[in-house]
Amino acid sequence: MPGGVNSPIRSFNLVHMQPAIIKKANGPYLFDINNNRHIDYICTWGAIILGHNNIRIKSQIKKYINEGLHFGLLTEIEIKIAQLISKCVPSIEMIRMPISHGIPHHLLSETLSCPYNDCDSIETVFKLFSNEIACVIVEPIAGNMGCIPSQTKFLRKLRTLCDKFNSLLIMDEVITGFRISLGGAQSYYKIYPDLTCLGKIIGGGLPIGAFGGKKKIMQHLSPTGGVYQAGTFSGNPVSMIAGYTCLKILKSLDK
């Protein structure tokens, strides 16, 4: 494996250490192959919001594994988790569980980057490319450059400019979704996007990805529209039941 790992962040090369090799986990703890116990402060990069080996999630996963691992056709649990997410996140009227092979290189040349929380730079870019900006994508609380919250005026400026110039506002809530609040950072700030990207927590610890938003946009997806998006493992029932159980627990705690 390149660097000895399947994901760069696991290599520990930036801190001049060998990769940790984990054998098991429970609650807040990880145990390596030498039986050393470690506190998992990062909760598997945000995916395990309820801690490792949650008994309710495990029991539901076992139930679904007994029925089969993957069917390639619609399952009831996909409908249930879609309904639950739509109830929790106000801006998501429709949602789809996708997979992706990454960003095509030619799209990078069509991408403009602006400083975070800089309202002036955003206004300048919209003035220069007013009729060419299809969408603005923002992480409402930046995670991978340190935990940097958006200023409310910054998100409000993005919403205003997107409305003015007929561009979509997309929020990446893969990290913030269901963590900042049950409805994500958008509910915390009360500034709502047209589309939202979700992941991590909605899989209950299993691989997952999803995007959702306004019905008038989501209906452009095949089979109701002409934008084709598909995946063999989209809506995998084992990931769906893990995520559904996790979100039900979170919703019960949101009193």
Phi, psi and omega in degrees: 000137178303123182072005179080009184219168177257004175208129189305324185294342181277355188283335181065014184291333180289341176249015174056047178230161174282151179301138173287135179249112189264138180259320182200172180207153177202132181059235180268007190247145169247145178236125182272180185292347175261013178066021172282139179262132180235143173278127181269087181288339184263354175052055183050049178061031173099355185280331185257078184287336181260011182088168181284146172063034179304126189296323181290319178293316180300318183294323179287323177298315180300321179299315182286326178298325178296335180271340182143160183264325184199137185243336181075009178224168184298139176236158183297325185292333175298319179294317182296316182287327176297317179295320182293316179297318180298326178288326184279322184252107190302327186279348184267103178270331176219154184214152173223138177269107183252172162235162184216149176259014176106189184261121176301140185300325184294338178289333180298325179289345180259011186251134176253138181243132180238152177298143182291140178063021181252096183294323182297318182293323178295316179297320180298315180297319179293327177291322182283326185233041192305321183260010185245353185272109181286321184200160172242127179248127182221143169269114188297335167226113186292130183254320189272004172237029187098160182279096184243108180290148171290147167283140182303321181294332178291310179295323178294322177296318177299315180298317182295315182291321178297319177296318183294320186255014175058042176252154178275141171258120181245128176253128174273101181250030176301321180270318187275339184301125179069003179255312178292320173199171180300328179264013178081184180295329180297325177286326177295314181277342184060039174231116194251135181274175175275325177225151179228135174261132180233159177185198175052268188300325184288356174259358179057027180106352177255162183299136183197155171202150180200155170219147182202169180172213185296141183301321183294337176272313184296333180287357173283347179284143174299140013266357180279337180227190187263001179269110185276127176215127182207163177197134181302320183259012177298132179070027179308128188296330180291317175294322182296315182290326176296314180292319180298316179296317179299313182292326177296321177295314180299319180295324179291335180274346183274075181254000000 
